[in-house]
Amino acid sequence: MKVHLFKYIESAFRAWSDGSADRDVALNQTECGYIRDNITQDKALVTCKLCQKLINKGL
């Protein structure tokens, strides 16, 4: 099971608080763009190749 890097997206949190977006969409945003259950903010634990590529680029 892949672990993805969490990305805070303010507009998604605002949409969730307004009630126009689901909780999963707002809270499970990843750096690679997928909405996943397995997320972390610790870059050392990331196993997703796309997220790792973005980490190595410094984004």
All heavy atoms as TSV, in Angstrom:
chain	resi	resn	atom	element	x	y	z
A	1	MET	N	N	0.840	-1.176	0.000
A	1	MET	CA	C	0.000	0.000	0.000
A	1	MET	C	C	0.889	1.245	0.000
A	1	MET	O	O	1.783	1.370	0.820
A	1	MET	CB	C	-0.899	-0.029	1.233
A	1	MET	CG	C	-2.034	0.931	1.150
A	1	MET	SD	S	-3.153	0.802	2.540
A	1	MET	CE	C	-4.078	-0.637	2.106
A	2	LYS	N	N	0.641	2.146	-0.944
A	2	LYS	CA	C	1.462	3.338	-1.066
A	2	LYS	C	C	1.088	4.390	-0.020
A	2	LYS	O	O	-0.068	4.521	0.339
A	2	LYS	CB	C	1.302	3.951	-2.451
A	2	LYS	CG	C	1.836	3.105	-3.557
A	2	LYS	CD	C	1.661	3.800	-4.874
A	2	LYS	CE	C	2.160	2.928	-6.001
A	2	LYS	NZ	N	1.947	3.557	-7.290
A	3	VAL	N	N	2.087	5.125	0.406
A	3	VAL	CA	C	1.887	6.247	1.317
A	3	VAL	C	C	2.193	7.522	0.542
A	3	VAL	O	O	3.242	7.631	-0.083
A	3	VAL	CB	C	2.796	6.135	2.562
A	3	VAL	CG1	C	2.587	7.316	3.480
A	3	VAL	CG2	C	2.528	4.839	3.296
A	4	HIS	N	N	1.278	8.472	0.584
A	4	HIS	CA	C	1.399	9.696	-0.189
A	4	HIS	C	C	1.704	10.871	0.728
A	4	HIS	O	O	1.386	10.856	1.910
A	4	HIS	CB	C	0.101	9.974	-0.948
A	4	HIS	CG	C	-0.269	8.895	-1.907
A	4	HIS	ND1	N	0.102	8.918	-3.220
A	4	HIS	CD2	C	-0.966	7.741	-1.738
A	4	HIS	CE1	C	-0.354	7.845	-3.824
A	4	HIS	NE2	N	-1.004	7.110	-2.942
A	5	LEU	N	N	2.295	11.914	0.162
A	5	LEU	CA	C	2.631	13.118	0.910
A	5	LEU	C	C	1.416	14.032	0.974
A	5	LEU	O	O	0.809	14.365	-0.046
A	5	LEU	CB	C	3.801	13.854	0.254
A	5	LEU	CG	C	4.311	15.093	0.982
A	5	LEU	CD1	C	4.879	14.710	2.342
A	5	LEU	CD2	C	5.361	15.793	0.157
A	6	PHE	N	N	1.030	14.434	2.171
A	6	PHE	CA	C	-0.118	15.308	2.390
A	6	PHE	C	C	0.178	16.710	1.894
A	6	PHE	O	O	1.263	17.236	2.087
A	6	PHE	CB	C	-0.468	15.357	3.878
A	6	PHE	CG	C	-1.560	16.333	4.218
A	6	PHE	CD1	C	-2.879	16.041	3.925
A	6	PHE	CD2	C	-1.263	17.535	4.817
A	6	PHE	CE1	C	-3.888	16.933	4.234
A	6	PHE	CE2	C	-2.261	18.437	5.131
A	6	PHE	CZ	C	-3.578	18.137	4.840
A	7	LYS	N	N	-0.800	17.316	1.256
A	7	LYS	CA	C	-0.682	18.687	0.789
A	7	LYS	C	C	-1.882	19.473	1.303
A	7	LYS	O	O	-3.032	19.105	1.040
A	7	LYS	CB	C	-0.650	18.733	-0.737
A	7	LYS	CG	C	-0.521	20.132	-1.295
A	7	LYS	CD	C	-0.438	20.109	-2.802
A	7	LYS	CE	C	-0.233	21.500	-3.351
A	7	LYS	NZ	N	-0.169	21.498	-4.811
A	8	TYR	N	N	-1.622	20.538	2.037
A	8	TYR	CA	C	-2.688	21.371	2.573
A	8	TYR	C	C	-3.212	22.279	1.468
A	8	TYR	O	O	-2.465	23.060	0.886
A	8	TYR	CB	C	-2.175	22.216	3.746
A	8	TYR	CG	C	-3.198	23.201	4.264
A	8	TYR	CD1	C	-4.244	22.759	5.062
A	8	TYR	CD2	C	-3.122	24.539	3.935
A	8	TYR	CE1	C	-5.182	23.648	5.540
A	8	TYR	CE2	C	-4.057	25.438	4.409
A	8	TYR	CZ	C	-5.084	24.986	5.210
A	8	TYR	OH	O	-6.018	25.872	5.663
A	9	ILE	N	N	-4.487	22.164	1.164
A	9	ILE	CA	C	-5.121	23.004	0.152
A	9	ILE	C	C	-6.228	23.782	0.851
A	9	ILE	O	O	-7.249	23.213	1.243
A	9	ILE	CB	C	-5.671	22.162	-1.010
A	9	ILE	CG1	C	-4.535	21.375	-1.658
A	9	ILE	CG2	C	-6.376	23.051	-2.024
A	9	ILE	CD1	C	-4.972	20.402	-2.708
A	10	GLU	N	N	-6.004	25.066	1.019
A	10	GLU	CA	C	-6.924	25.901	1.789
A	10	GLU	C	C	-8.319	25.943	1.187
A	10	GLU	O	O	-9.316	25.891	1.905
A	10	GLU	CB	C	-6.361	27.314	1.906
A	10	GLU	CG	C	-7.175	28.201	2.822
A	10	GLU	CD	C	-6.556	29.575	3.004
A	10	GLU	OE1	O	-5.380	29.761	2.698
A	10	GLU	OE2	O	-7.281	30.464	3.448
A	11	SER	N	N	-8.410	26.006	-0.131
A	11	SER	CA	C	-9.724	26.080	-0.764
A	11	SER	C	C	-10.546	24.811	-0.523
A	11	SER	O	O	-11.771	24.868	-0.406
A	11	SER	CB	C	-9.582	26.343	-2.259
A	11	SER	OG	O	-8.850	25.318	-2.878
A	12	ALA	N	N	-9.883	23.663	-0.428
A	12	ALA	CA	C	-10.592	22.417	-0.136
A	12	ALA	C	C	-11.147	22.430	1.278
A	12	ALA	O	O	-12.269	21.975	1.517
A	12	ALA	CB	C	-9.660	21.220	-0.322
A	13	PHE	N	N	-10.386	22.976	2.233
A	13	PHE	CA	C	-10.870	23.058	3.601
A	13	PHE	C	C	-12.032	24.035	3.719
A	13	PHE	O	O	-12.973	23.809	4.458
A	13	PHE	CB	C	-9.738	23.457	4.555
A	13	PHE	CG	C	-8.874	22.299	4.944
A	13	PHE	CD1	C	-7.723	22.013	4.246
A	13	PHE	CD2	C	-9.220	21.477	5.989
A	13	PHE	CE1	C	-6.924	20.937	4.588
A	13	PHE	CE2	C	-8.441	20.396	6.352
A	13	PHE	CZ	C	-7.283	20.120	5.641
A	14	ARG	N	N	-11.965	25.133	2.967
A	14	ARG	CA	C	-13.079	26.090	2.969
A	14	ARG	C	C	-14.332	25.458	2.368
A	14	ARG	O	O	-15.437	25.659	2.873
A	14	ARG	CB	C	-12.710	27.360	2.215
A	14	ARG	CG	C	-11.953	28.337	3.084
A	14	ARG	CD	C	-11.848	29.686	2.420
A	14	ARG	NE	N	-10.532	29.740	1.784
A	14	ARG	CZ	C	-10.292	30.016	0.525
A	14	ARG	NH1	N	-11.269	30.345	-0.288
A	14	ARG	NH2	N	-9.068	30.002	0.043
A	15	ALA	N	N	-14.174	24.692	1.303
A	15	ALA	CA	C	-15.315	24.013	0.679
A	15	ALA	C	C	-15.926	22.993	1.631
A	15	ALA	O	O	-17.149	22.827	1.683
A	15	ALA	CB	C	-14.883	23.337	-0.612
A	16	TRP	N	N	-15.087	22.315	2.419
A	16	TRP	CA	C	-15.590	21.349	3.396
A	16	TRP	C	C	-16.357	22.060	4.500
A	16	TRP	O	O	-17.437	21.628	4.898
A	16	TRP	CB	C	-14.430	20.544	3.968
A	16	TRP	CG	C	-14.815	19.594	5.056
A	16	TRP	CD1	C	-15.828	18.684	5.028
A	16	TRP	CD2	C	-14.194	19.453	6.327
A	16	TRP	NE1	N	-15.866	17.986	6.207
A	16	TRP	CE2	C	-14.877	18.436	7.020
A	16	TRP	CE3	C	-13.129	20.075	6.940
A	16	TRP	CZ2	C	-14.516	18.038	8.297
A	16	TRP	CZ3	C	-12.767	19.670	8.212
A	16	TRP	CH2	C	-13.460	18.669	8.881
A	17	SER	N	N	-15.838	23.179	4.982
A	17	SER	CA	C	-16.529	23.909	6.054
A	17	SER	C	C	-17.829	24.536	5.557
A	17	SER	O	O	-18.772	24.690	6.327
A	17	SER	CB	C	-15.617	24.969	6.667
A	17	SER	OG	O	-15.311	25.969	5.720
A	18	ASP	N	N	-17.900	24.883	4.273
A	18	ASP	CA	C	-19.134	25.413	3.688
A	18	ASP	C	C	-20.160	24.319	3.431
A	18	ASP	O	O	-21.332	24.608	3.208
A	18	ASP	CB	C	-18.846	26.128	2.369
A	18	ASP	CG	C	-18.042	27.390	2.560
A	18	ASP	OD1	O	-17.956	27.874	3.706
A	18	ASP	OD2	O	-17.490	27.889	1.566
A	19	GLY	N	N	-19.700	23.080	3.400
A	19	GLY	CA	C	-20.585	21.959	3.137
A	19	GLY	C	C	-20.693	21.596	1.669
A	19	GLY	O	O	-21.500	20.748	1.296
A	20	SER	N	N	-19.880	22.195	0.823
A	20	SER	CA	C	-19.956	21.907	-0.609
A	20	SER	C	C	-18.980	20.816	-1.054
A	20	SER	O	O	-18.967	20.459	-2.224
A	20	SER	CB	C	-19.708	23.185	-1.418
A	20	SER	OG	O	-18.447	23.728	-1.121
A	21	ALA	N	N	-18.175	20.284	-0.137
A	21	ALA	CA	C	-17.243	19.201	-0.467
A	21	ALA	C	C	-17.264	18.151	0.642
A	21	ALA	O	O	-17.548	18.459	1.793
A	21	ALA	CB	C	-15.823	19.736	-0.631
A	22	ASP	N	N	-16.996	16.921	0.263
A	22	ASP	CA	C	-16.930	15.837	1.236
A	22	ASP	C	C	-15.685	15.961	2.102
A	22	ASP	O	O	-14.683	16.544	1.698
A	22	ASP	CB	C	-16.898	14.479	0.533
A	22	ASP	CG	C	-18.209	14.151	-0.149
A	22	ASP	OD1	O	-19.243	14.714	0.262
A	22	ASP	OD2	O	-18.190	13.347	-1.088
A	23	ARG	N	N	-15.733	15.359	3.263
A	23	ARG	CA	C	-14.604	15.382	4.191
A	23	ARG	C	C	-13.378	14.714	3.572
A	23	ARG	O	O	-12.266	15.206	3.693
A	23	ARG	CB	C	-14.984	14.668	5.485
A	23	ARG	CG	C	-13.881	14.634	6.506
A	23	ARG	CD	C	-14.324	13.853	7.739
A	23	ARG	NE	N	-13.296	13.858	8.748
A	23	ARG	CZ	C	-12.284	12.999	8.797
A	23	ARG	NH1	N	-12.162	12.083	7.864
A	23	ARG	NH2	N	-11.392	13.071	9.752
A	24	ASP	N	N	-13.586	13.578	2.892
A	24	ASP	CA	C	-12.464	12.851	2.285
A	24	ASP	C	C	-11.743	13.695	1.242
A	24	ASP	O	O	-10.526	13.642	1.124
A	24	ASP	CB	C	-12.945	11.558	1.646
A	24	ASP	CG	C	-13.388	10.549	2.679
A	24	ASP	OD1	O	-12.988	10.687	3.852
A	24	ASP	OD2	O	-14.129	9.622	2.321
A	25	VAL	N	N	-12.476	14.468	0.486
A	25	VAL	CA	C	-11.874	15.312	-0.541
A	25	VAL	C	C	-11.029	16.406	0.100
A	25	VAL	O	O	-9.938	16.717	-0.360
A	25	VAL	CB	C	-12.960	15.928	-1.449
A	25	VAL	CG1	C	-12.367	16.938	-2.413
A	25	VAL	CG2	C	-13.691	14.846	-2.208
A	26	ALA	N	N	-11.502	16.976	1.183
A	26	ALA	CA	C	-10.789	18.075	1.825
A	26	ALA	C	C	-9.575	17.607	2.616
A	26	ALA	O	O	-8.549	18.284	2.632
A	26	ALA	CB	C	-11.729	18.836	2.745
A	27	LEU	N	N	-9.668	16.463	3.263
A	27	LEU	CA	C	-8.614	16.048	4.182
A	27	LEU	C	C	-7.590	15.089	3.582
A	27	LEU	O	O	-6.535	14.899	4.167
A	27	LEU	CB	C	-9.234	15.405	5.425
A	27	LEU	CG	C	-10.140	16.317	6.236
A	27	LEU	CD1	C	-10.692	15.554	7.430
A	27	LEU	CD2	C	-9.428	17.568	6.689
A	28	ASN	N	N	-7.869	14.492	2.453
A	28	ASN	CA	C	-6.964	13.488	1.898
A	28	ASN	C	C	-6.294	13.961	0.616
A	28	ASN	O	O	-6.047	13.167	-0.290
A	28	ASN	CB	C	-7.705	12.169	1.651
A	28	ASN	CG	C	-8.148	11.535	2.941
A	28	ASN	OD1	O	-7.738	11.939	4.012
A	28	ASN	ND2	N	-9.002	10.547	2.852
A	29	GLN	N	N	-5.989	15.224	0.496
A	29	GLN	CA	C	-5.290	15.757	-0.669
A	29	GLN	C	C	-3.819	15.359	-0.595
A	29	GLN	O	O	-3.204	15.434	0.456
A	29	GLN	CB	C	-5.403	17.277	-0.725
A	29	GLN	CG	C	-6.803	17.777	-0.888
A	29	GLN	CD	C	-7.380	17.463	-2.263
A	29	GLN	OE1	O	-6.664	17.368	-3.242
A	29	GLN	NE2	N	-8.678	17.298	-2.314
A	30	THR	N	N	-3.268	14.955	-1.729
A	30	THR	CA	C	-1.871	14.536	-1.767
A	30	THR	C	C	-1.078	15.407	-2.731
A	30	THR	O	O	-1.647	16.091	-3.578
A	30	THR	CB	C	-1.751	13.065	-2.213
A	30	THR	OG1	O	-2.287	12.933	-3.519
A	30	THR	CG2	C	-2.468	12.141	-1.252
A	31	GLU	N	N	0.215	15.359	-2.608
A	31	GLU	CA	C	1.102	16.150	-3.461
A	31	GLU	C	C	1.002	15.719	-4.924
A	31	GLU	O	O	1.103	16.541	-5.824
A	31	GLU	CB	C	2.540	16.014	-2.962
A	31	GLU	CG	C	3.499	17.017	-3.522
A	31	GLU	CD	C	3.219	18.434	-3.068
A	31	GLU	OE1	O	2.945	18.647	-1.877
A	31	GLU	OE2	O	3.263	19.345	-3.910
A	32	CYS	N	N	0.767	14.434	-5.166
A	32	CYS	CA	C	0.689	13.929	-6.538
A	32	CYS	C	C	-0.671	14.168	-7.172
A	32	CYS	O	O	-0.847	13.908	-8.356
A	32	CYS	CB	C	1.054	12.450	-6.579
A	32	CYS	SG	S	-0.046	11.380	-5.647
A	33	GLY	N	N	-1.636	14.645	-6.397
A	33	GLY	CA	C	-2.931	14.998	-6.950
A	33	GLY	C	C	-4.037	13.991	-6.712
A	33	GLY	O	O	-5.187	14.265	-7.010
A	34	TYR	N	N	-3.715	12.838	-6.171
A	34	TYR	CA	C	-4.721	11.830	-5.911
A	34	TYR	C	C	-5.343	12.046	-4.536
A	34	TYR	O	O	-4.727	12.623	-3.651
A	34	TYR	CB	C	-4.119	10.428	-5.979
A	34	TYR	CG	C	-3.653	10.039	-7.345
A	34	TYR	CD1	C	-2.298	9.968	-7.639
A	34	TYR	CD2	C	-4.563	9.758	-8.355
A	34	TYR	CE1	C	-1.868	9.613	-8.907
A	34	TYR	CE2	C	-4.135	9.404	-9.618
A	34	TYR	CZ	C	-2.791	9.337	-9.881
A	34	TYR	OH	O	-2.367	8.990	-11.130
A	35	ILE	N	N	-6.563	11.573	-4.370
A	35	ILE	CA	C	-7.222	11.601	-3.067
A	35	ILE	C	C	-7.096	10.198	-2.490
A	35	ILE	O	O	-7.686	9.255	-3.010
A	35	ILE	CB	C	-8.699	12.013	-3.205
A	35	ILE	CG1	C	-8.801	13.399	-3.817
A	35	ILE	CG2	C	-9.394	11.964	-1.860
A	35	ILE	CD1	C	-10.196	13.807	-4.211
A	36	ARG	N	N	-6.313	10.051	-1.451
A	36	ARG	CA	C	-6.006	8.733	-0.895
A	36	ARG	C	C	-6.210	8.710	0.614
A	36	ARG	O	O	-6.256	9.732	1.277
A	36	ARG	CB	C	-4.547	8.357	-1.183
A	36	ARG	CG	C	-4.205	8.337	-2.645
A	36	ARG	CD	C	-4.850	7.171	-3.315
A	36	ARG	NE	N	-4.404	7.124	-4.708
A	36	ARG	CZ	C	-5.064	6.532	-5.654
A	36	ARG	NH1	N	-6.186	5.932	-5.410
A	36	ARG	NH2	N	-4.604	6.517	-6.880
A	37	ASP	N	N	-6.296	7.484	1.150
A	37	ASP	CA	C	-6.439	7.297	2.584
A	37	ASP	C	C	-5.100	7.295	3.300
A	37	ASP	O	O	-5.010	7.710	4.446
A	37	ASP	CB	C	-7.162	5.986	2.883
A	37	ASP	CG	C	-8.618	6.037	2.460
A	37	ASP	OD1	O	-9.203	7.133	2.464
A	37	ASP	OD2	O	-9.165	4.981	2.126
A	38	ASN	N	N	-4.051	6.819	2.660
A	38	ASN	CA	C	-2.741	6.676	3.300
A	38	ASN	C	C	-1.895	7.900	2.998
A	38	ASN	O	O	-1.213	7.959	1.985
A	38	ASN	CB	C	-2.040	5.415	2.811
A	38	ASN	CG	C	-2.856	4.187	3.112
A	38	ASN	OD1	O	-3.486	4.121	4.150
A	38	ASN	ND2	N	-2.867	3.241	2.212
A	39	ILE	N	N	-1.938	8.874	3.908
A	39	ILE	CA	C	-1.180	10.109	3.712
A	39	ILE	C	C	-0.332	10.387	4.945
A	39	ILE	O	O	-0.633	9.913	6.034
A	39	ILE	CB	C	-2.103	11.310	3.427
A	39	ILE	CG1	C	-3.114	11.496	4.552
A	39	ILE	CG2	C	-2.799	11.150	2.093
A	39	ILE	CD1	C	-3.960	12.731	4.415
A	40	THR	N	N	0.745	11.136	4.743
A	40	THR	CA	C	1.628	11.511	5.836
A	40	THR	C	C	2.272	12.854	5.514
A	40	THR	O	O	2.333	13.254	4.359
A	40	THR	CB	C	2.719	10.448	6.073
A	40	THR	OG1	O	3.488	10.816	7.212
A	40	THR	CG2	C	3.631	10.296	4.876
A	41	GLN	N	N	2.745	13.529	6.537
A	41	GLN	CA	C	3.509	14.753	6.343
A	41	GLN	C	C	4.999	14.504	6.494
A	41	GLN	O	O	5.795	15.380	6.217
A	41	GLN	CB	C	3.052	15.825	7.330
A	41	GLN	CG	C	1.673	16.363	7.019
A	41	GLN	CD	C	1.242	17.458	7.962
A	41	GLN	OE1	O	1.525	17.405	9.146
A	41	GLN	NE2	N	0.572	18.446	7.424
A	42	ASP	N	N	5.372	13.293	6.904
A	42	ASP	CA	C	6.774	12.916	7.058
A	42	ASP	C	C	7.315	12.437	5.708
A	42	ASP	O	O	6.912	11.388	5.198
A	42	ASP	CB	C	6.902	11.814	8.100
A	42	ASP	CG	C	8.338	11.472	8.416
A	42	ASP	OD1	O	9.253	12.133	7.876
A	42	ASP	OD2	O	8.551	10.543	9.204
A	43	LYS	N	N	8.214	13.207	5.117
A	43	LYS	CA	C	8.728	12.895	3.789
A	43	LYS	C	C	9.495	11.580	3.745
A	43	LYS	O	O	9.594	10.942	2.710
A	43	LYS	CB	C	9.607	14.038	3.291
A	43	LYS	CG	C	8.823	15.302	3.040
A	43	LYS	CD	C	9.706	16.421	2.582
A	43	LYS	CE	C	8.885	17.682	2.365
A	43	LYS	NZ	N	9.697	18.803	1.912
A	44	ALA	N	N	10.033	11.138	4.875
A	44	ALA	CA	C	10.801	9.890	4.911
A	44	ALA	C	C	9.907	8.655	4.780
A	44	ALA	O	O	10.380	7.594	4.379
A	44	ALA	CB	C	11.587	9.816	6.211
A	45	LEU	N	N	8.628	8.772	5.072
A	45	LEU	CA	C	7.716	7.633	5.024
A	45	LEU	C	C	6.982	7.496	3.689
A	45	LEU	O	O	6.278	6.521	3.469
A	45	LEU	CB	C	6.680	7.751	6.145
A	45	LEU	CG	C	7.219	7.746	7.571
A	45	LEU	CD1	C	6.086	7.962	8.557
A	45	LEU	CD2	C	7.944	6.446	7.864
A	46	VAL	N	N	7.173	8.434	2.772
A	46	VAL	CA	C	6.457	8.441	1.502
A	46	VAL	C	C	6.964	7.321	0.600
A	46	VAL	O	O	8.170	7.168	0.416
A	46	VAL	CB	C	6.611	9.812	0.801
A	46	VAL	CG1	C	6.014	9.783	-0.584
A	46	VAL	CG2	C	5.967	10.904	1.630
A	47	THR	N	N	6.029	6.522	0.047
A	47	THR	CA	C	6.399	5.440	-0.859
A	47	THR	C	C	5.833	5.637	-2.270
A	47	THR	O	O	6.154	4.862	-3.165
A	47	THR	CB	C	5.912	4.082	-0.323
A	47	THR	OG1	O	4.494	4.127	-0.163
A	47	THR	CG2	C	6.587	3.748	0.993
A	48	CYS	N	N	5.020	6.638	-2.495
A	48	CYS	CA	C	4.466	6.928	-3.815
A	48	CYS	C	C	5.565	7.509	-4.702
A	48	CYS	O	O	6.231	8.472	-4.335
A	48	CYS	CB	C	3.307	7.913	-3.697
A	48	CYS	SG	S	2.733	8.573	-5.262
A	49	LYS	N	N	5.745	6.922	-5.867
A	49	LYS	CA	C	6.814	7.369	-6.781
A	49	LYS	C	C	6.589	8.802	-7.262
A	49	LYS	O	O	7.534	9.570	-7.394
A	49	LYS	CB	C	6.900	6.430	-7.983
A	49	LYS	CG	C	7.230	5.008	-7.626
A	49	LYS	CD	C	8.668	4.862	-7.265
A	49	LYS	CE	C	8.954	3.390	-7.041
A	49	LYS	NZ	N	10.199	3.139	-6.409
A	50	LEU	N	N	5.338	9.170	-7.523
A	50	LEU	CA	C	5.052	10.531	-7.982
A	50	LEU	C	C	5.334	11.562	-6.888
A	50	LEU	O	O	5.911	12.618	-7.156
A	50	LEU	CB	C	3.601	10.640	-8.445
A	50	LEU	CG	C	3.229	9.833	-9.682
A	50	LEU	CD1	C	1.732	9.896	-9.915
A	50	LEU	CD2	C	3.977	10.342	-10.883
A	51	CYS	N	N	4.930	11.251	-5.674
A	51	CYS	CA	C	5.201	12.156	-4.551
A	51	CYS	C	C	6.704	12.274	-4.305
A	51	CYS	O	O	7.214	13.360	-4.045
A	51	CYS	CB	C	4.494	11.681	-3.287
A	51	CYS	SG	S	2.705	11.867	-3.311
A	52	GLN	N	N	7.417	11.142	-4.384
A	52	GLN	CA	C	8.866	11.167	-4.181
A	52	GLN	C	C	9.560	12.010	-5.240
A	52	GLN	O	O	10.506	12.729	-4.953
A	52	GLN	CB	C	9.427	9.747	-4.193
A	52	GLN	CG	C	9.083	8.962	-2.968
A	52	GLN	CD	C	9.558	7.518	-3.050
A	52	GLN	OE1	O	9.877	7.011	-4.126
A	52	GLN	NE2	N	9.585	6.855	-1.911
A	53	LYS	N	N	9.083	11.926	-6.462
A	53	LYS	CA	C	9.659	12.717	-7.544
A	53	LYS	C	C	9.486	14.215	-7.281
A	53	LYS	O	O	10.397	14.996	-7.487
A	53	LYS	CB	C	8.992	12.343	-8.865
A	53	LYS	CG	C	9.710	12.865	-10.084
A	53	LYS	CD	C	8.988	12.481	-11.361
A	53	LYS	CE	C	9.204	11.022	-11.663
A	53	LYS	NZ	N	8.665	10.632	-12.995
A	54	LEU	N	N	8.316	14.593	-6.765
A	54	LEU	CA	C	8.058	16.004	-6.443
A	54	LEU	C	C	8.889	16.462	-5.243
A	54	LEU	O	O	9.338	17.607	-5.193
A	54	LEU	CB	C	6.575	16.219	-6.186
A	54	LEU	CG	C	5.677	16.061	-7.424
A	54	LEU	CD1	C	4.216	16.074	-7.024
A	54	LEU	CD2	C	5.975	17.148	-8.419
A	55	ILE	N	N	9.104	15.567	-4.288
A	55	ILE	CA	C	9.947	15.885	-3.136
A	55	ILE	C	C	11.380	16.139	-3.601
A	55	ILE	O	O	12.037	17.103	-3.186
A	55	ILE	CB	C	9.920	14.758	-2.091
A	55	ILE	CG1	C	8.549	14.685	-1.419
A	55	ILE	CG2	C	11.007	14.955	-1.036
A	55	ILE	CD1	C	8.353	13.436	-0.564
A	56	ASN	N	N	11.879	15.286	-4.500
A	56	ASN	CA	C	13.247	15.418	-4.983
A	56	ASN	C	C	13.453	16.677	-5.815
A	56	ASN	O	O	14.550	17.222	-5.865
A	56	ASN	CB	C	13.640	14.180	-5.787
A	56	ASN	CG	C	13.783	12.965	-4.919
A	56	ASN	OD1	O	14.019	13.061	-3.714
A	56	ASN	ND2	N	13.613	11.799	-5.503
A	57	LYS	N	N	12.386	17.139	-6.481
A	57	LYS	CA	C	12.465	18.376	-7.243
A	57	LYS	C	C	12.435	19.608	-6.342
A	57	LYS	O	O	12.740	20.694	-6.776
A	57	LYS	CB	C	11.326	18.466	-8.248
A	57	LYS	CG	C	11.489	17.580	-9.446
A	57	LYS	CD	C	10.364	17.810	-10.421
A	57	LYS	CE	C	10.541	16.969	-11.662
A	57	LYS	NZ	N	9.432	17.201	-12.608
A	58	GLY	N	N	12.009	19.396	-5.110
A	58	GLY	CA	C	11.951	20.513	-4.163
A	58	GLY	C	C	10.649	21.289	-4.202
A	58	GLY	O	O	10.579	22.427	-3.757
A	59	LEU	N	N	9.591	20.689	-4.699
A	59	LEU	CA	C	8.298	21.364	-4.771
A	59	LEU	C	C	7.531	21.188	-3.492
A	59	LEU	O	O	7.647	20.309	-2.772
A	59	LEU	CB	C	7.481	20.839	-5.946
A	59	LEU	CG	C	8.109	21.072	-7.314
A	59	LEU	CD1	C	7.241	20.404	-8.373
A	59	LEU	CD2	C	8.221	22.538	-7.630
